[in-house]
């Protein structure tokens, strides 16, 4: 009997909530702004994720390289530079010629 009463109360509450939602009204500009916000939020990883992944990934890779603490080592430690485009710069093109 308790299950029947609980189901009745839950179904009554859902029906009342459905009636209230049908009467709820938002102006068109708020609906448009809400839709734009949802579009940006759902595609945030596609818009900004690749940029952050590339930038932070290069920094993490550079920090994971073992450091040489021996002062007598003849090889200098080089840190890779992050470039925004894979194209060669004018200096590199002139050096190859």
Buried (B, 14 or more C-beta within 10 A) or exposed (E): EEEEEEEEEEEEEEEEEEEEEEEEEEEEEEEEEEEEEEEEEEEEEEEEEEEEEEEEEBEEEEEEEEEEEEEEEEEEEEEEEEEEEEEEEEEEEEEEE
